[in-house]
Amino acid sequence: MDERGRSKVADVDRSLYDFVKSEEGYERYDDGLTPEIVRAISAKKGEPAWMLDMRLEALEVFHERKMADNWGPDVSGLDMDHISTYVSPQTKQARDWDDVPKDIKDTFERLGIPEAERESLAGVGAQYDSEIVYHNMREEVAKQGVVYTTIEDALQDPKWEAVVHEYFGRLIPMRDHKFAALHYAVWSGGSFVYVPEGVTLDYPLQSYFRLNASGAGQFEHTLIVVEPGADLHFIEGCSAPKYYEANLHAGAVELYVKDGARLRYSTIENWSKNMYNLNTKRATIGSDARMEWVSGSFGSHVSYLYPTTIMQGDRSSCEFTGITFAGATQDLDTGCKVIINGADCTASVDTKSISKDGGVNTFRSSLVIGRHADRANASVSCSSLMLDDISRSDTIPAMDVRNRTAQVGHEATIGRISDDTVLYLMSRGCSESEARTMVVNGFANPVSKELPLEYAVEMNNLIKLEMEGAIG
């Protein structure tokens, strides 16, 4: 661990994301959405009846719900009749890295997953297309009573099935929006984490999602329960190769942080630029609890992503730190939502966005101060950096304050890279592209410094790649 408590991992090459593995021998369901496909997914997983009932109800809701009008980027290029909702490499889940099939193992080795696990993680789950192919956790962590497994495996254990049944789909109801319903109809993979009362994990848990298939969707579900006084850092990584047809990511993340507990949820999303990223994340926290989001979004053609924190208990706190980078052909509509219902709560939102080559960034924040949120203190800050004259950055804040004792602040800035700064750095031996990359890295530093070290390295590499050829 470094002086900031971030996990240390040697620098690995994370610049090669667009390699593709053959789908020969894979099981792939027909494109489209039918009750038969939903039943087939459920049967394959041997689910309890209540889960199949939930899937079928969600499918009906998906077909009933219309797309929201006048909201966000255009998703008309996404045709569910040409998306396969289940693709499997047909390999059993491994707990020993040597048992992972060679082609899949090669993919994750190129992404640095085994090395990260050996050096700095308490446990790792690796999902390839629709299924988890590798899952492991340190023995000493398991001895503390921590559970880190797939939801499918949890459903096979009567003790944990009851816990999944209690929490699954409660924070994000299927009627929340059209793609939430889609998710519940065809979800597959993801993680179930349970941290017992008072347990602190010294190292993070990590899930990594790789979508290899073309014209497919990934619909993992992450469910985390952190009991009172417990402490967890969970890391999520995502990537996919580039194709010339639409791919879809419509996962869901439900986080339950009990009284006095703390959860940090860190994400770097590097989806390919043919991806529609329609992910939904939501947390609820109790009294004296703390929720920390650290989010980096670099890939996808279109993104809708607004992590939500519901602060139910008194004296709770929430911190959201995020960055988005939109380049050519990208329209990223991101932000967050904070709902404060308890007294003496604090919330801080600090986001950065970078736009170049015609990329579009839209930041949306929604801050709700409830009637009983006495002495709430909340601030929202959004900074945007424009690298040319053809890109766009918008800020759309919304504040609903229903308590006179609350203190609320908002600020937004949009700027350009100063020519004087570039000239100064060039006079010190930098090329123009190196100078601009240095400025962008400095702009992104408040986010980078909050990430585990290996993810900070990845983010800086992604910025470097995105900045290649950029001219202000």
C-alpha positions in Angstrom: 0.0 0.0 0.0 1.3 3.5 -0.7 1.0 6.5 1.6 -2.6 7.2 0.5 -3.6 3.6 1.2 -3.9 2.8 -2.5 -2.9 -0.7 -3.6 0.4 -1.0 -5.4 0.8 -2.9 -8.6 3.7 -2.8 -11.0 3.0 -0.9 -14.2 1.5 -3.2 -16.8 0.7 -2.5 -20.5 -3.0 -1.8 -20.7 -3.0 -0.1 -24.1 -4.1 -3.2 -26.1 -7.8 -3.5 -25.7 -8.9 -4.1 -29.2 -7.7 -7.7 -29.7 -10.4 -10.2 -30.5 -10.6 -13.9 -29.7 -12.5 -16.4 -31.8 -16.0 -17.4 -30.8 -15.6 -20.9 -32.2 -17.3 -23.5 -30.0 -19.2 -20.8 -28.0 -22.8 -21.1 -27.0 -24.7 -18.2 -28.4 -28.5 -17.6 -28.1 -30.5 -16.2 -30.9 -30.7 -12.5 -31.3 -33.7 -10.7 -29.9 -35.9 -11.0 -26.8 -38.5 -13.7 -26.3 -39.9 -15.6 -23.3 -38.1 -18.7 -24.7 -34.7 -17.0 -24.5 -35.4 -15.8 -20.9 -36.5 -19.3 -19.8 -33.4 -20.8 -21.4 -31.1 -18.5 -19.5 -32.9 -19.3 -16.2 -32.9 -23.0 -16.9 -29.2 -23.0 -17.7 -28.5 -21.5 -14.3 -30.9 -23.8 -12.4 -32.5 -20.8 -10.7 -35.3 -20.8 -8.1 -38.8 -20.2 -9.3 -39.0 -16.7 -7.9 -36.1 -15.6 -10.1 -37.7 -17.0 -13.3 -41.0 -15.2 -12.4 -39.0 -12.0 -11.9 -37.3 -12.4 -15.3 -40.6 -13.0 -17.2 -42.3 -10.1 -15.5 -39.3 -7.9 -16.4 -39.5 -9.0 -20.0 -43.2 -7.8 -20.1 -42.2 -4.5 -18.6 -39.4 -4.0 -21.1 -41.8 -4.5 -24.0 -44.4 -2.2 -22.4 -42.1 0.7 -21.6 -41.3 3.3 -24.2 -38.0 5.0 -24.6 -37.9 8.4 -22.7 -38.4 11.3 -25.0 -36.2 14.4 -25.1 -33.6 12.8 -22.8 -29.9 12.3 -23.5 -28.1 10.9 -26.5 -29.7 9.1 -29.4 -29.9 5.3 -29.0 -31.8 4.6 -32.2 -28.8 2.7 -33.5 -29.4 0.1 -30.8 -31.7 -2.7 -32.3 -32.4 -5.4 -29.7 -33.5 -7.7 -32.6 -29.9 -7.8 -33.6 -28.3 -8.3 -30.1 -27.6 -11.6 -28.6 -28.4 -11.5 -24.8 -26.4 -14.6 -23.9 -23.0 -15.7 -25.2 -20.9 -18.3 -23.3 -17.5 -19.7 -23.8 -18.8 -23.0 -22.3 -16.2 -23.4 -19.7 -16.7 -24.2 -16.1 -15.9 -21.5 -13.5 -12.3 -21.9 -12.3 -10.8 -21.1 -8.9 -7.2 -21.9 -10.1 -5.8 -19.7 -12.8 -4.2 -22.6 -14.5 -7.6 -24.1 -15.1 -8.9 -21.2 -17.2 -9.0 -22.0 -20.9 -5.9 -20.7 -22.7 -7.5 -18.2 -25.0 -9.5 -16.6 -22.2 -6.5 -16.7 -19.9 -4.4 -14.9 -22.5 -7.0 -12.1 -22.7 -7.0 -11.4 -18.9 -3.2 -11.8 -18.7 -2.9 -9.1 -21.4 -5.2 -6.9 -19.2 -3.0 -7.5 -16.1 -5.6 -9.3 -14.0 -3.5 -12.2 -12.6 -0.7 -9.9 -11.6 -3.0 -7.5 -9.9 -4.5 -10.4 -7.9 -1.1 -11.7 -6.8 0.1 -8.4 -5.6 -2.7 -6.3 -4.2 -6.2 -7.9 -4.2 -8.1 -9.8 -1.7 -10.1 -11.5 -4.4 -10.9 -11.4 -8.1 -13.8 -12.3 -10.3 -13.4 -12.3 -14.1 -16.4 -12.3 -16.4 -16.0 -13.2 -20.1 -19.1 -12.3 -22.2 -22.1 -13.7 -20.2 -20.4 -15.9 -17.6 -17.9 -15.7 -14.8 -14.9 -17.8 -15.9 -12.7 -17.3 -12.9 -13.4 -16.5 -9.2 -11.1 -16.7 -6.2 -10.6 -15.1 -2.8 -7.8 -15.2 -0.3 -8.2 -17.8 2.4 -7.6 -15.4 5.2 -10.4 -13.2 3.9 -12.8 -16.1 3.8 -11.9 -17.0 7.4 -13.3 -13.5 8.4 -16.7 -14.6 7.1 -16.5 -12.5 3.9 -18.5 -14.0 1.0 -17.4 -13.1 -2.5 -19.0 -15.3 -5.2 -21.3 -15.1 -8.2 -25.0 -14.5 -7.7 -25.6 -17.7 -9.5 -23.6 -19.6 -6.9 -25.2 -17.7 -4.0 -28.6 -18.8 -5.3 -27.5 -22.5 -5.0 -26.8 -22.1 -1.3 -30.1 -21.9 0.8 -28.4 -19.5 3.3 -27.3 -17.0 0.7 -30.3 -17.5 -1.6 -32.4 -15.9 1.2 -30.1 -12.9 1.3 -30.1 -12.5 -2.4 -33.9 -12.8 -2.4 -34.1 -10.1 0.3 -32.0 -7.5 -1.6 -32.0 -8.4 -5.3 -33.9 -5.8 -7.3 -35.0 -3.7 -4.3 -32.8 -0.7 -4.9 -33.2 -0.7 -8.6 -36.7 -1.8 -9.4 -37.4 -3.3 -12.8 -39.9 -0.4 -13.6 -37.2 2.2 -13.0 -36.6 2.5 -16.7 -36.8 0.4 -19.9 -33.2 -0.9 -19.7 -33.5 -1.8 -16.0 -36.4 -4.1 -17.1 -34.2 -5.5 -19.9 -31.4 -6.2 -17.3 -33.7 -8.2 -15.0 -35.0 -10.2 -17.9 -31.7 -11.4 -19.1 -29.1 -10.7 -16.4 -26.1 -13.1 -16.2 -22.9 -13.1 -14.2 -21.7 -10.4 -11.8 -20.8 -10.6 -8.1 -22.3 -11.2 -4.7 -20.4 -9.7 -1.8 -21.3 -10.0 1.9 -19.0 -8.3 4.5 -19.9 -9.3 8.1 -20.3 -6.7 10.9 -17.1 -5.0 12.0 -14.9 -6.7 9.4 -12.4 -4.5 7.5 -10.7 -5.8 4.3 -7.2 -4.6 4.1 -7.1 -5.2 0.3 -9.7 -4.5 -2.4 -12.0 -7.0 -4.1 -12.1 -6.7 -7.9 -14.4 -7.7 -10.7 -13.3 -7.4 -14.4 -15.8 -7.6 -17.2 -14.7 -8.4 -20.8 -17.2 -8.4 -23.6 -15.5 -10.3 -26.5 -18.5 -11.2 -28.7 -19.7 -9.0 -31.5 -23.3 -7.9 -31.7 -23.9 -9.0 -28.1 -24.9 -7.6 -24.7 -23.5 -8.0 -21.2 -25.9 -7.8 -18.3 -24.0 -8.6 -15.1 -25.5 -7.8 -11.7 -23.4 -6.8 -8.7 -25.0 -7.0 -5.2 -22.9 -5.9 -2.2 -24.0 -5.9 1.4 -21.7 -4.2 3.9 -22.9 -4.9 7.5 -22.6 -2.3 10.3 -19.1 -1.1 11.1 -17.5 -3.0 8.1 -15.2 -1.6 5.5 -14.8 -2.6 1.9 -13.1 -1.3 -1.3 -14.5 -2.8 -4.4 -13.0 -2.3 -7.9 -14.7 -2.7 -11.2 -13.0 -2.8 -14.6 -14.5 -3.1 -18.0 -13.3 -3.3 -21.6 -14.2 -4.6 -25.0 -12.7 -4.8 -28.5 -13.9 -2.5 -31.3 -16.5 -3.9 -33.8 -18.5 -2.2 -36.5 -21.9 -3.2 -35.1 -23.6 -2.2 -31.9 -22.8 -3.9 -28.6 -24.8 -3.3 -25.4 -23.8 -3.1 -21.7 -26.8 -2.9 -19.4 -25.5 -4.1 -16.0 -26.8 -3.2 -12.5 -25.1 -2.4 -9.2 -27.0 -2.5 -5.9 -25.0 -1.5 -2.8 -26.3 -1.7 0.8 -24.0 0.1 3.3 -25.3 -0.4 6.9 -24.8 1.9 9.9 -21.2 2.9 10.6 -20.0 1.0 7.5 -17.8 2.3 4.6 -17.8 1.3 1.0 -15.5 2.7 -1.8 -16.6 1.7 -5.3 -14.0 2.4 -8.0 -14.6 2.0 -11.7 -12.7 2.4 -14.9 -14.8 1.8 -17.9 -13.0 1.4 -21.2 -15.6 0.0 -23.5 -15.2 0.1 -27.2 -16.6 2.9 -29.2 -19.4 0.8 -30.7 -20.8 0.2 -27.2 -24.1 1.5 -25.8 -23.4 1.7 -22.1 -26.7 1.9 -20.2 -25.6 0.9 -16.8 -27.5 1.6 -13.5 -25.8 1.9 -10.1 -27.4 2.7 -6.8 -26.4 2.7 -3.1 -28.3 3.2 0.1 -26.4 4.0 3.3 -27.3 4.1 7.0 -26.4 6.3 9.9 -22.7 7.2 10.4 -22.0 5.4 7.1 -19.8 6.5 4.2 -20.2 5.9 0.5 -17.3 6.8 -1.9 -17.6 6.6 -5.7 -14.5 6.9 -7.9 -15.5 6.7 -11.6 -13.7 7.0 -14.9 -15.5 6.7 -18.2 -13.5 6.6 -21.4 -15.1 4.2 -23.8 -18.5 3.6 -25.4 -20.3 5.3 -28.3 -23.2 6.4 -26.0 -23.3 6.4 -22.2 -26.1 6.9 -19.7 -24.6 6.6 -16.3 -25.7 8.3 -13.1 -24.6 6.5 -9.9 -27.1 7.3 -7.1 -26.7 7.4 -3.4 -29.6 7.4 -1.0 -28.5 8.7 2.4 -31.1 7.4 4.8 -29.3 7.6 8.1 -28.1 10.6 10.2 -24.5 11.8 10.1 -23.8 9.9 6.9 -21.5 11.1 4.1 -21.1 10.6 0.4 -18.3 11.5 -2.0 -18.4 11.2 -5.7 -15.3 11.8 -7.8 -15.5 11.2 -11.6 -14.0 11.9 -15.0 -15.2 11.3 -18.5 -13.3 11.6 -21.8 -15.3 12.0 -25.0 -13.6 11.8 -28.3 -14.8 11.4 -31.9 -18.2 9.6 -32.3 -18.8 9.6 -28.5 -21.8 11.1 -26.7 -21.3 10.6 -22.9 -24.3 11.6 -20.7 -23.1 11.0 -17.2 -23.2 12.4 -13.6 -24.7 11.3 -10.3 -27.7 11.7 -8.0 -27.6 12.2 -4.2 -30.7 12.0 -2.0 -30.3 13.1 1.6 -33.0 12.1 4.0 -31.0 12.0 7.3 -29.9 14.8 9.5 -26.3 16.2 9.7 -25.2 14.6 6.5 -22.6 15.7 4.0 -22.2 15.2 0.3 -19.5 16.2 -2.1 -19.5 15.8 -5.9 -16.4 16.7 -7.9 -16.3 15.8 -11.6 -14.1 16.5 -14.6 -14.9 16.1 -18.3 -12.6 16.3 -21.3 -13.9 16.7 -24.9 -12.0 16.5 -28.2 -12.5 15.7 -31.9 -16.2 16.5 -31.8 -16.9 14.4 -28.6 -19.9 15.4 -26.5 -19.9 15.4 -22.7 -23.1 16.1 -20.7 -22.9 16.2 -16.9 -26.2 15.8 -15.0 -26.4 16.1 -11.3 -29.5 15.7 -9.1 -29.3 16.7 -5.5 -32.4 16.2 -3.3 -32.4 17.5 0.3 -35.4 15.9 2.1 -37.7 17.6 4.6 -36.0 15.9 7.6 -32.4 16.4 6.3 -31.6 19.0 9.0 -28.2 20.8 8.6 -27.4 18.9 5.4 -24.2 20.2 3.7 -23.7 19.5 0.0 -21.5 20.8 -2.8 -21.4 20.0 -6.5 -18.4 21.0 -8.7 -18.1 20.3 -12.4 -15.1 21.3 -14.5 -14.9 20.8 -18.3 -11.9 21.0 -20.6 -12.4 21.6 -24.3 -9.5 20.6 -26.6 -10.9 22.1 -29.8 -13.7 24.1 -31.4 -15.9 21.3 -32.6 -16.5 19.4 -29.3 -19.2 20.1 -26.8 -19.7 20.1 -23.0 -22.9 20.8 -21.2 -23.7 20.9 -17.5 -27.3 20.3 -16.3 -27.6 20.6 -12.5 -30.8 20.0 -10.6 -31.4 20.8 -7.0 -34.4 20.1 -4.9 -34.0 21.6 -1.4 -36.8 21.0 1.1 -35.1 22.0 4.3 -34.3 25.6 5.3 -31.2 24.6 7.4 -29.4 23.0 4.5 -26.3 24.5 2.9 -25.9 23.8 -0.8 -23.4 25.0 -3.3 -22.8 24.4 -7.0 -20.1 25.6 -9.4 -19.3 24.7 -13.0 -16.4 25.8 -15.2 -15.5 25.3 -18.9 -12.0 26.1 -20.2 -9.5 25.6 -22.9 -5.8 24.6 -22.7 -3.8 27.8 -22.6 -1.5 28.4 -25.6 0.9 30.1 -23.2 1.1 26.9 -21.1 1.7 24.7 -24.1 4.5 27.1 -25.4 6.1 27.1 -22.0 6.2 23.3 -21.8 7.5 23.2 -25.4 10.3 25.6 -24.4 11.3 23.0 -21.8 11.7 20.2 -24.4 8.2 18.8 -24.7 6.5 18.2 -28.0 3.2 19.9 -28.5 1.3 16.6 -28.1 3.3 15.8 -24.9 2.6 19.3 -23.5 -1.2 18.9 -24.1 -1.2 15.4 -22.6 0.6 16.7 -19.5 -2.0 19.5 -19.1 -4.8 16.9 -19.4 -3.2 14.6 -16.9 -2.9 17.5 -14.5 -6.5 18.3 -15.0 -7.5 14.7 -14.3 -5.2 14.3 -11.3 -7.9 14.8 -8.6 -9.6 11.7 -9.9 -6.4 9.7 -10.7 -5.0 10.2 -7.1 -8.1 8.6 -5.7 -7.8 5.4 -7.7 -5.8 2.3 -6.7 -2.4 2.7 -8.2 -2.8 0.1 -11.0 -6.0 1.9 -12.1 -4.4 5.3 -12.0 -1.7 3.9 -14.3 -4.4 2.6 -16.6 -6.3 5.9 -16.6 -3.1 7.8 -17.5 -2.4 5.3 -20.3 -5.9 5.8 -21.6 -5.5 9.6 -21.6 -2.3 9.2 -23.5 -4.0 7.0 -26.1 -6.9 9.4 -26.4 -4.6 12.4 -26.8 -2.7 10.9 -29.7 -3.1 13.3 -32.6 -5.1 15.8 -30.6 -4.6 19.4 -31.8 -6.2 22.2 -29.9 
